[in-house]
Amino acid sequence: MTSFLEFAKICNRIEGISGSIEMTSVVAGFLKSVSDEELEIVTRFIMGHVFPVWSKEELGIGPSLLYSAVSRTSSLPVKQIEKLVKETGDIGSAAEKAITSGKTHLGFFSEGELSIKDVYLRFRNIAGLTGKGSQDAKIKNLQYLFGAAKPAEIVYLARLSIEELRIGVGEGIVRDAIAEAFDVSAELVERGYMLTNDFGLVAYTAKKEGKKGLGKLGVVINRPLKMMLAQIAAGINEAVEEMGTVAVEWKYDGARVQIHKEGGNITIYSRKLEDVTSSLPDIVKSIRSGVSAGSVILDGEAVALGSDKRPMAFQEILRRFRRKYDISATALEIPLYLNLFDILYLNGESLIDIPLLQRRKKLEDACDSSILAEQVITGDTAVVEAIYKEALAAGHEGVMLKNPDSFYTPGKRGKNWLKLKPIMETLDLVVIGGDWGEGRRARLIGSYLLACRDPYTDKFLSIGRVATGITDEQLEELTNLFKELAVSESGTQVEFEPKIVFEVAFEEIQKSPNYDSGYALRFPRLVNVRSDKSVEDADSIERVEQLYTGQKGK
């Protein structure tokens, strides 16, 4: 049984490492050292997750609840905890300072020790608490953990409870660490992750069954897989020339959904792979009436249409996805319509490794045409141009151009799916900071510091600030949202937990020594707050470099 203190020491050691090779080696060594029973837990913990991202189990611990737990454990007022967080810029360090200086911390005198499994089971208890009195019960469970913990453990208990470990271990490190620990290829590990969305399961499979077991990991109903992604098309002529013929579909101005149907049970996952079924009763109804297959996984887009049959603002769609109360009334106000364009699994058979044309035939056999996105196969650029103009005239974003012979590659952004849009290029970037405004905007956060993602670690590399494209109403809403995510302040500058993704348009990418990424955006403006995307979905530094190289023949 591995102690949580050992996990904390590994995390502390990793924080002091700058090189990814050494970091990977340390993680690999730790994965090899833990028992079979602990391996899945440890693999998720090291990334700052308690459960698989798609799991219905959620801790439901926010900063306020955590501050209350630290306050009760330390006998310090919540305001003092908040002050410590701002001073240290880290909830883990603040919790350690508060609890070790408080009156009620007993961990120093405990003969026993917390194990990794103890912490996991306590977190599972917390996730299972609902209804009246659940918040207080969650605080008491956290108090127990903090009270039993040694100072070095408190830092990582606090961070893990809000699933923000912040030690620099991202998907790339974990992928390579599993490969190194269990002597399998990184490519097989990555494939397993794209299909299962759970590095814990992948690590366990690699250890127990090796290459053969990883190769058997596949599509399973009610376990969402990462969605296939698209690149920006250089143009219609270029796309047709490269593919020969293209499958043309409207690029809907909506929100991506992955639908799992098994008999009468229907589960809908958002792009972030969160279960949003309860918020979308109209989509559930469409599936019940329009999908004949008994067991199926479908990929599509949910679109909100107004009375004029034109797409409503993207933020209106997100209101539906986030809604937990008065769902029926909101569904009448913002009706959603389903447009399915792919099928990944049918009656026990994975379909991701057959060509798009064959998948389309199976999709048409399994679903009513009323919920299918229209698709045209053509090699005629004039036909593509006409469909493109139709989509724009209907208020949608443009068209998708797909290779008819392509397989479905989960989580990959390749040349087999291309998107053609008339607007400026956009990037999905993580908000990591902001600045308070001046004058009449002094009480509002007026600009936001943006960052792209390093896919190998969980670090974010600053790339610029955005202050345009934001209405006064949005400024109020965003300020209220980000106040909850503030971790430190210095003058007018605020640092935020990296939780929110902005879609930002820009005119050009320029080299810049002023930001960690080495790049800056020229004339950035906010297009959308992408609450349908997680920070893992944000664009990477590689994507930025590709766009920089591709512009103006660089």
C-alpha positions as CSV (number, residue, x, y, z in Angstrom):
1,M,0.0,0.0,0.0
2,T,1.6,3.3,-1.1
3,S,1.3,6.2,1.2
4,F,-0.1,9.6,0.0
5,L,3.0,11.1,1.5
6,E,5.1,9.2,-1.1
7,F,2.8,10.6,-3.9
8,A,3.3,14.1,-2.4
9,K,7.1,13.7,-2.4
10,I,7.0,12.7,-6.1
11,C,4.9,15.7,-7.0
12,N,7.2,18.0,-5.1
13,R,10.2,16.5,-6.9
14,I,8.6,16.8,-10.3
15,E,7.9,20.5,-9.6
16,G,11.6,21.1,-9.3
17,I,12.4,19.4,-12.7
18,S,12.5,21.5,-15.8
19,G,13.4,18.9,-18.4
20,S,10.6,16.7,-19.9
21,I,12.9,13.6,-20.2
22,E,13.8,13.6,-16.5
23,M,10.2,14.3,-15.6
24,T,8.9,11.4,-17.7
25,S,11.5,9.1,-16.1
26,V,10.4,10.0,-12.6
27,V,6.7,9.5,-13.4
28,A,7.5,6.2,-15.1
29,G,9.4,5.0,-12.1
30,F,6.5,5.9,-9.8
31,L,4.0,4.1,-12.0
32,K,6.2,0.9,-11.9
33,S,6.4,1.1,-8.1
34,V,2.7,1.1,-7.2
35,S,0.5,-1.9,-6.9
36,D,-2.0,-3.0,-9.6
37,E,-4.8,-1.8,-7.4
38,E,-3.3,1.7,-7.1
39,L,-2.0,2.1,-10.7
40,E,-5.2,3.5,-12.2
41,I,-5.7,5.9,-9.3
42,V,-2.1,7.1,-9.4
43,T,-2.1,7.6,-13.1
44,R,-5.1,9.9,-12.9
45,F,-3.9,11.7,-9.7
46,I,-0.6,12.6,-11.3
47,M,-2.5,14.5,-14.0
48,G,-4.8,16.2,-11.4
49,H,-7.8,14.0,-12.1
50,V,-9.7,11.8,-9.6
51,F,-12.0,10.1,-12.1
52,P,-12.0,9.6,-15.8
53,V,-13.0,12.9,-17.5
54,W,-16.2,11.3,-18.8
55,S,-17.2,9.7,-15.5
56,K,-20.5,10.7,-13.9
57,E,-18.7,10.9,-10.6
58,E,-17.7,14.5,-9.8
59,L,-16.1,15.9,-6.7
60,G,-18.1,19.1,-6.9
61,I,-15.5,21.0,-4.8
62,G,-15.0,24.6,-5.7
63,P,-12.7,27.2,-4.2
64,S,-15.3,28.4,-1.7
65,L,-16.0,25.0,-0.3
66,L,-12.3,24.2,-0.1
67,Y,-11.6,27.5,1.7
68,S,-14.4,26.6,4.2
69,A,-12.8,23.2,4.8
70,V,-9.3,24.7,5.4
71,S,-10.9,27.3,7.6
72,R,-12.6,24.7,9.8
73,T,-9.5,22.6,10.0
74,S,-7.2,25.5,10.9
75,S,-9.7,27.6,13.0
76,L,-8.7,30.6,10.8
77,P,-11.4,32.7,9.2
78,V,-12.2,32.2,5.5
79,K,-11.0,35.8,4.8
80,Q,-7.6,34.9,6.2
81,I,-7.5,31.8,3.9
82,E,-8.4,34.0,0.9
83,K,-5.6,36.4,1.8
84,L,-3.1,33.5,2.0
85,V,-4.2,32.3,-1.4
86,K,-3.6,35.7,-2.9
87,E,-0.2,36.1,-1.2
88,T,1.0,32.6,-2.3
89,G,-0.8,32.4,-5.6
90,D,-1.5,28.7,-4.8
91,I,-4.3,27.1,-2.8
92,G,-2.0,24.2,-1.8
93,S,0.6,26.4,-0.2
94,A,-2.1,28.5,1.4
95,A,-3.8,25.5,2.9
96,E,-0.5,24.1,4.3
97,K,0.3,27.5,5.9
98,A,-3.1,27.9,7.4
99,I,-3.5,24.4,8.7
100,T,0.0,24.0,10.1
101,S,-0.3,27.3,11.9
102,G,-3.9,26.7,13.1
103,K,-5.1,25.1,16.3
104,T,-6.8,21.9,15.3
105,H,-4.3,20.1,12.9
106,L,-3.6,16.7,14.4
107,G,-1.7,15.1,11.5
108,F,1.6,15.7,13.2
109,F,0.6,13.3,16.0
110,S,-1.0,10.6,14.0
111,E,0.8,7.3,14.1
112,G,-1.0,6.0,11.0
113,E,-0.6,7.5,7.5
114,L,-2.9,8.2,4.7
115,S,-2.6,5.9,1.7
116,I,-3.3,6.8,-1.9
117,K,-6.3,4.5,-1.7
118,D,-7.6,6.1,1.5
119,V,-7.6,9.5,-0.3
120,Y,-9.3,8.1,-3.4
121,L,-12.0,6.4,-1.4
122,R,-12.6,9.6,0.6
123,F,-12.9,11.5,-2.7
124,R,-15.4,8.9,-3.9
125,N,-17.5,9.4,-0.7
126,I,-17.5,13.2,-1.5
127,A,-18.5,12.6,-5.1
128,G,-21.5,10.5,-3.9
129,L,-22.9,13.3,-1.6
130,T,-25.9,15.1,-3.0
131,G,-28.9,17.0,-1.8
132,K,-29.6,18.8,1.5
133,G,-26.6,18.9,3.8
134,S,-24.2,17.6,1.1
135,Q,-22.0,20.7,1.2
136,D,-21.4,20.5,4.9
137,A,-20.8,16.7,4.6
138,K,-18.2,17.4,1.8
139,I,-16.4,19.9,4.1
140,K,-16.3,17.4,6.9
141,N,-14.7,14.8,4.6
142,L,-12.1,17.3,3.6
143,Q,-11.5,18.2,7.2
144,Y,-10.8,14.5,7.9
145,L,-8.3,14.3,5.1
146,F,-6.5,17.6,6.2
147,G,-6.6,16.5,9.8
148,A,-4.9,13.2,9.0
149,A,-2.4,14.7,6.6
150,K,1.2,15.7,7.2
151,P,2.3,19.2,6.0
152,A,3.8,18.0,2.8
153,E,0.6,16.1,1.9
154,I,-1.7,19.1,2.5
155,V,-0.4,21.0,-0.5
156,Y,-1.4,18.2,-2.9
157,L,-4.6,17.2,-1.1
158,A,-5.8,20.8,-1.5
159,R,-4.8,21.0,-5.2
160,L,-6.2,17.6,-6.0
161,S,-9.5,18.4,-4.4
162,I,-10.2,21.0,-7.0
163,E,-8.4,18.9,-9.6
164,E,-5.6,21.4,-10.3
165,L,-2.3,19.7,-9.4
166,R,-0.2,22.2,-11.4
167,I,3.1,20.2,-11.4
168,G,3.7,20.3,-15.1
169,V,2.6,16.7,-16.0
170,G,0.4,16.7,-19.1
171,E,-0.8,14.1,-21.6
172,G,2.5,13.8,-23.4
173,I,4.5,13.1,-20.2
174,V,2.0,10.5,-19.0
175,R,1.8,8.8,-22.4
176,D,5.6,8.5,-22.6
177,A,5.9,7.5,-18.9
178,I,3.4,4.6,-19.4
179,A,5.4,3.5,-22.5
180,E,8.7,3.6,-20.6
181,A,7.3,1.9,-17.5
182,F,5.7,-1.0,-19.2
183,D,7.9,-1.3,-22.4
184,V,5.2,-0.5,-25.0
185,S,5.2,2.0,-27.8
186,A,4.0,5.6,-27.1
187,E,1.8,5.3,-30.3
188,L,-0.1,2.3,-28.8
189,V,-0.5,4.2,-25.5
190,E,-1.8,7.3,-27.3
191,R,-4.2,5.2,-29.4
192,G,-5.6,3.6,-26.2
193,Y,-6.1,7.0,-24.7
194,M,-7.9,8.4,-27.7
195,L,-10.3,5.4,-27.6
196,T,-10.9,5.3,-23.8
197,N,-10.2,8.8,-22.5
198,D,-8.7,7.2,-19.4
199,F,-4.9,7.0,-18.9
200,G,-5.6,5.0,-15.8
201,L,-7.2,2.2,-17.8
202,V,-4.5,2.4,-20.4
203,A,-1.7,2.2,-17.8
204,Y,-3.3,-0.8,-16.1
205,T,-3.8,-2.5,-19.5
206,A,-0.2,-1.8,-20.5
207,K,1.1,-3.3,-17.3
208,K,-1.1,-6.4,-17.2
209,E,-1.5,-7.2,-20.9
210,G,1.2,-5.3,-22.7
211,K,1.1,-4.5,-26.5
212,K,-1.5,-7.2,-27.1
213,G,-3.9,-5.7,-24.5
214,L,-3.4,-2.1,-25.7
215,G,-4.2,-3.3,-29.3
216,K,-7.5,-4.8,-28.1
217,L,-8.7,-1.5,-26.5
218,G,-11.5,-0.2,-28.6
219,V,-14.8,1.6,-28.9
220,V,-17.1,0.7,-26.0
221,I,-20.7,1.9,-25.7
222,N,-21.1,4.5,-22.8
223,R,-17.4,5.2,-22.7
224,P,-17.0,8.3,-24.9
225,L,-14.0,8.6,-27.2
226,K,-12.3,11.7,-28.3
227,M,-13.9,13.4,-31.3
228,M,-12.1,13.7,-34.6
229,L,-11.0,17.3,-35.4
230,A,-10.6,19.3,-38.6
231,Q,-7.9,21.7,-40.0
232,I,-8.5,24.9,-41.8
233,A,-8.8,24.4,-45.5
234,A,-6.4,26.5,-47.7
235,G,-9.3,26.8,-50.2
236,I,-11.8,24.8,-52.3
237,N,-9.5,24.2,-55.2
238,E,-6.7,23.0,-53.0
239,A,-8.9,20.6,-51.1
240,V,-10.5,19.1,-54.2
241,E,-7.1,18.8,-55.9
242,E,-5.7,17.0,-52.9
243,M,-8.6,14.6,-52.2
244,G,-9.9,14.2,-55.8
245,T,-13.5,14.0,-54.6
246,V,-14.8,15.5,-51.3
247,A,-17.7,14.8,-49.0
248,V,-19.3,18.3,-48.5
249,E,-21.4,19.1,-45.5
250,W,-22.5,22.3,-43.9
251,K,-20.4,23.5,-41.0
252,Y,-23.2,24.1,-38.6
253,D,-23.0,27.0,-36.1
254,G,-23.8,24.8,-33.2
255,A,-22.3,22.6,-30.5
256,R,-20.7,19.1,-31.0
257,V,-22.4,16.1,-29.4
258,Q,-21.5,12.4,-29.1
259,I,-24.5,10.2,-28.6
260,H,-24.5,6.8,-27.1
261,K,-27.7,4.7,-27.4
262,E,-28.1,1.3,-25.9
263,G,-31.6,0.0,-26.1
264,G,-33.8,2.6,-24.4
265,N,-30.8,4.2,-22.6
266,I,-29.5,7.4,-24.2
267,T,-26.4,9.4,-23.1
268,I,-25.3,12.6,-24.7
269,Y,-21.7,13.9,-24.2
270,S,-20.5,17.4,-25.0
271,R,-17.3,18.2,-26.8
272,K,-15.6,18.1,-23.3
273,L,-17.1,14.6,-22.9
274,E,-19.3,15.7,-20.1
275,D,-22.7,14.0,-19.7
276,V,-25.2,16.7,-20.7
277,T,-28.2,14.3,-21.3
278,S,-30.5,15.9,-18.7
279,S,-30.1,19.3,-20.2
280,L,-31.1,18.3,-23.7
281,P,-34.5,16.5,-23.6
282,D,-35.4,17.7,-27.1
283,I,-32.3,16.0,-28.5
284,V,-33.1,12.8,-26.5
285,K,-36.6,12.9,-28.0
286,S,-35.1,13.2,-31.6
287,I,-32.9,10.2,-31.0
288,R,-35.7,8.1,-29.6
289,S,-37.9,8.8,-32.6
290,G,-35.2,9.0,-35.3
291,V,-32.6,6.3,-34.4
292,S,-33.6,2.7,-35.1
293,A,-30.3,1.0,-34.1
294,G,-30.3,-0.8,-30.9
295,S,-26.7,0.0,-29.9
296,V,-25.0,2.9,-31.5
297,I,-22.5,5.8,-31.1
298,L,-23.2,8.8,-33.2
299,D,-21.3,12.1,-33.9
300,G,-23.2,15.3,-34.7
301,E,-24.0,18.9,-34.0
302,A,-26.8,20.4,-32.0
303,V,-28.0,23.7,-33.4
304,A,-30.3,26.3,-31.9
305,L,-32.7,27.8,-34.4
306,G,-34.8,30.9,-33.9
307,S,-38.3,31.5,-35.3
308,D,-36.7,32.6,-38.5
309,K,-34.9,29.2,-38.8
310,R,-31.5,30.9,-38.6
311,P,-29.0,29.8,-36.0
312,M,-29.1,31.6,-32.7
313,A,-26.0,33.0,-31.0
314,F,-23.5,30.4,-29.8
315,Q,-23.9,31.6,-26.2
316,E,-27.6,30.6,-26.4
317,I,-26.6,27.1,-27.2
318,L,-24.3,27.0,-24.3
319,R,-27.1,28.1,-22.0
320,R,-28.9,24.9,-22.9
321,F,-25.9,22.7,-22.2
322,R,-25.3,24.3,-18.8
323,R,-28.9,24.4,-17.7
324,K,-29.8,22.3,-14.6
325,Y,-33.1,23.8,-13.7
326,D,-36.3,24.9,-15.6
327,I,-35.0,22.8,-18.5
328,S,-38.4,22.4,-20.2
329,A,-39.0,26.2,-20.3
330,T,-35.5,26.8,-21.6
331,A,-36.0,24.1,-24.3
332,L,-39.0,26.0,-25.6
333,E,-37.1,29.3,-25.6
334,I,-34.0,27.8,-27.2
335,P,-35.0,24.7,-29.3
336,L,-32.2,22.5,-30.4
337,Y,-32.1,20.5,-33.6
338,L,-29.9,17.5,-34.3
339,N,-27.6,17.1,-37.4
340,L,-25.8,13.8,-37.4
341,F,-22.8,13.3,-39.6
342,D,-21.0,10.2,-38.5
343,I,-21.4,6.8,-36.8
344,L,-18.6,5.2,-34.8
345,Y,-20.2,2.0,-33.4
346,L,-23.2,-0.1,-34.4
347,N,-24.6,-3.1,-32.6
348,G,-21.4,-4.3,-31.1
349,E,-19.1,-3.4,-34.0
350,S,-16.6,-0.5,-34.1
351,L,-16.8,1.4,-37.3
352,I,-13.9,3.9,-36.9
353,D,-11.6,1.8,-39.1
354,I,-13.8,1.7,-42.2
355,P,-14.0,4.5,-44.8
356,L,-16.3,7.5,-44.4
357,L,-18.5,6.5,-47.3
358,Q,-19.2,3.1,-45.7
359,R,-19.9,4.8,-42.4
360,R,-22.3,7.2,-44.0
361,K,-24.3,4.3,-45.5
362,K,-24.6,2.7,-42.1
363,L,-25.5,6.1,-40.6
364,E,-28.3,6.4,-43.2
365,D,-29.6,2.9,-42.5
366,A,-29.6,3.5,-38.7
367,C,-31.2,7.0,-38.6
368,D,-34.1,8.9,-40.0
369,S,-33.1,11.4,-42.7
370,S,-34.7,14.3,-40.8
371,I,-31.8,14.3,-38.2
372,L,-29.0,13.7,-40.7
373,A,-26.7,16.4,-42.0
374,E,-26.9,16.6,-45.8
375,Q,-23.8,15.3,-47.5
376,V,-22.8,15.7,-51.2
377,I,-19.9,13.7,-52.8
378,T,-18.3,15.7,-55.6
379,G,-15.1,16.6,-57.4
380,D,-16.6,19.7,-58.9
381,T,-15.4,22.9,-57.3
382,A,-18.4,24.8,-58.6
383,V,-20.7,22.5,-56.6
384,V,-18.6,22.9,-53.5
385,E,-18.8,26.7,-53.9
386,A,-22.6,26.6,-54.3
387,I,-23.0,24.6,-51.1
388,Y,-20.6,26.9,-49.3
389,K,-22.7,29.9,-50.3
390,E,-25.9,28.2,-49.3
391,A,-24.5,27.4,-45.8
392,L,-23.4,31.0,-45.3
393,A,-26.7,32.4,-46.6
394,A,-28.5,30.2,-44.0
395,G,-26.4,31.8,-41.2
396,H,-23.9,28.9,-40.7
397,E,-20.1,29.0,-40.5
398,G,-19.2,27.5,-43.9
399,V,-18.6,23.9,-45.0
400,M,-16.7,20.8,-44.0
401,L,-14.7,19.0,-46.8
402,K,-14.0,15.4,-45.9
403,N,-12.0,12.7,-47.6
404,P,-14.5,10.0,-48.5
405,D,-11.9,7.2,-47.9
406,S,-10.9,8.5,-44.5
407,F,-11.1,6.5,-41.3
408,Y,-12.4,8.2,-38.1
409,T,-9.3,9.1,-36.0
410,P,-10.3,10.1,-32.5
411,G,-8.6,13.2,-31.1
412,K,-6.6,13.9,-34.3
413,R,-6.6,17.1,-36.3
414,G,-5.5,16.0,-39.8
415,K,-6.0,16.7,-43.5
416,N,-8.9,14.3,-43.9
417,W,-11.3,16.8,-42.4
418,L,-11.1,20.4,-43.5
419,K,-13.2,23.3,-42.5
420,L,-13.8,26.3,-44.8
421,K,-14.9,29.5,-43.2
422,P,-14.8,33.2,-44.4
423,I,-13.9,34.8,-41.1
424,M,-10.4,35.6,-39.8
425,E,-8.4,32.7,-38.4
426,T,-9.2,31.8,-34.8
427,L,-7.5,30.1,-32.0
428,D,-9.0,28.5,-28.8
429,L,-6.8,29.9,-26.0
430,V,-6.8,29.5,-22.2
431,V,-7.3,32.6,-20.1
432,I,-4.6,32.7,-17.4
433,G,-4.8,36.3,-16.2
434,G,-6.4,39.7,-16.6
435,D,-6.1,43.4,-15.8
436,W,-8.6,45.6,-13.9
437,G,-10.0,48.5,-16.1
438,E,-9.7,52.2,-15.6
439,G,-12.2,55.0,-15.1
440,R,-15.8,53.8,-15.4
441,R,-14.4,50.2,-15.9
442,A,-12.3,50.3,-12.8
443,R,-14.5,47.6,-11.1
444,L,-14.4,45.4,-14.2
445,I,-11.7,43.2,-15.7
446,G,-11.0,44.9,-19.0
447,S,-8.5,42.7,-20.7
448,Y,-7.5,39.1,-20.5
449,L,-4.2,37.3,-20.8
450,L,-4.3,34.4,-23.2
451,A,-2.2,31.3,-23.5
452,C,-1.7,28.3,-25.8
453,R,-1.2,24.8,-24.5
454,D,2.1,22.9,-24.3
455,P,0.8,19.4,-25.2
456,Y,3.6,17.7,-23.5
457,T,3.2,19.2,-20.1
458,D,0.2,20.9,-18.5
459,K,1.8,24.3,-18.8
460,F,0.3,27.3,-20.6
461,L,2.4,29.6,-22.7
462,S,1.2,33.3,-22.8
463,I,0.6,34.6,-26.3
464,G,-1.2,38.0,-25.8
465,R,-4.1,39.9,-24.4
466,V,-7.6,40.5,-25.7
467,A,-9.8,43.5,-24.8
468,T,-11.8,44.0,-28.0
469,G,-15.0,42.2,-29.1
470,I,-16.3,42.3,-25.5
471,T,-19.5,44.2,-24.8
472,D,-20.2,46.0,-21.5
473,E,-22.7,43.3,-20.6
474,Q,-20.1,40.6,-21.3
475,L,-17.5,42.6,-19.2
476,E,-19.9,42.3,-16.2
477,E,-20.6,38.6,-16.8
478,L,-16.9,37.7,-17.3
479,T,-15.8,39.7,-14.3
480,N,-18.2,37.8,-12.1
481,L,-17.0,34.5,-13.6
482,F,-13.3,35.2,-13.2
483,K,-13.5,36.6,-9.7
484,E,-14.1,33.0,-8.6
485,L,-11.0,31.9,-10.4
486,A,-8.6,34.5,-9.1
487,V,-5.5,33.1,-7.4
488,S,-3.4,36.2,-6.9
489,E,-3.3,39.9,-7.6
490,S,-0.5,42.4,-8.0
491,G,-1.6,46.0,-8.7
492,T,-4.1,45.9,-11.5
493,Q,-3.0,42.4,-12.7
494,V,-4.8,39.3,-11.7
495,E,-3.8,35.6,-12.2
496,F,-6.6,33.1,-12.8
497,E,-6.9,29.4,-12.6
498,P,-6.7,28.1,-16.1
499,K,-10.3,26.9,-16.5
500,I,-11.8,29.1,-19.3
501,V,-11.3,28.9,-23.0
502,F,-11.7,31.9,-25.3
503,E,-12.1,31.6,-29.1
504,V,-10.1,34.6,-30.4
505,A,-9.9,35.9,-33.9
506,F,-6.8,37.7,-35.1
507,E,-5.2,39.3,-38.2
508,E,-1.7,37.9,-37.9
509,I,0.7,36.0,-35.7
510,Q,4.0,37.8,-35.0
511,K,7.2,36.7,-33.3
512,S,7.4,38.3,-29.9
513,P,9.9,38.1,-26.9
514,N,7.2,39.5,-24.6
515,Y,5.3,36.3,-24.2
516,D,6.3,32.8,-23.1
517,S,5.2,31.2,-26.4
518,G,7.5,33.5,-28.4
519,Y,4.6,34.7,-30.4
520,A,1.9,37.5,-30.2
521,L,-1.5,38.0,-31.9
522,R,-2.0,41.1,-34.0
523,F,-5.4,42.7,-33.5
524,P,-7.0,39.9,-31.4
525,R,-10.7,40.1,-30.6
526,L,-13.0,37.8,-28.6
527,V,-15.3,35.7,-30.8
528,N,-16.8,33.3,-28.1
529,V,-16.4,32.1,-24.6
530,R,-16.0,28.4,-25.3
531,S,-17.4,26.8,-22.2
532,D,-18.1,23.7,-24.3
533,K,-14.3,23.1,-24.5
534,S,-11.9,22.1,-21.7
535,V,-8.4,23.5,-21.4
536,E,-7.2,20.2,-22.9
537,D,-9.1,21.2,-26.1
538,A,-7.2,24.6,-26.4
539,D,-4.9,25.1,-29.3
540,S,-1.3,24.0,-28.8
541,I,2.0,25.8,-29.4
542,E,2.5,23.5,-32.4
543,R,-0.8,24.8,-33.9
544,V,0.4,28.4,-33.4
545,E,3.7,27.6,-35.1
546,Q,1.9,26.0,-38.0
547,L,-0.2,29.0,-38.5
548,Y,2.8,31.4,-38.3
549,T,4.7,29.3,-40.8
550,G,1.7,29.1,-43.2
551,Q,0.9,32.8,-43.3
552,K,2.4,35.0,-46.0
553,G,4.6,32.2,-47.2
554,K,6.8,32.2,-44.0
